């Protein structure tokens, strides 16, 4: 076996087999950890090499029967973000404000996330400030700054109508 292995050119089962051989020839047995019940040729029960041999078999079977994995489609157009801080009465739940923001922003709103809650003397008694990030995106075009701002303004207006929210200065 060569002393240098081109790991990228090997199949996964072959790579694991080469790793097991490399460990058996280059690492002292006293250094190899004992893991689970092993098996496999040339490896004692409970040895790291035995575990690698079993692992290699499991990976081979999984690789042969696995369907290709498809990730989610990536958006074709960029995201526009707008942050808003709204002052509401303390008893108004943040989820109620989120629902109003979603309804107001319409179909351009991809996501809304609460990132800050503030209460303090600056706001006055019985109120809190909820800060949100609005993530906006159109499926067919890049949003202009004016479109993103209009969606934010519509979201804030709906939150004001439903919850009494006021845009924090």
Beta strands, then each sheet from edge to edge (+ up, - down):
strand 1: 80-89
strand 2: 109-118
strand 3: 127-136
strand 4: 166-167
sheet 1: 2+ 3- 1+ 4-
end
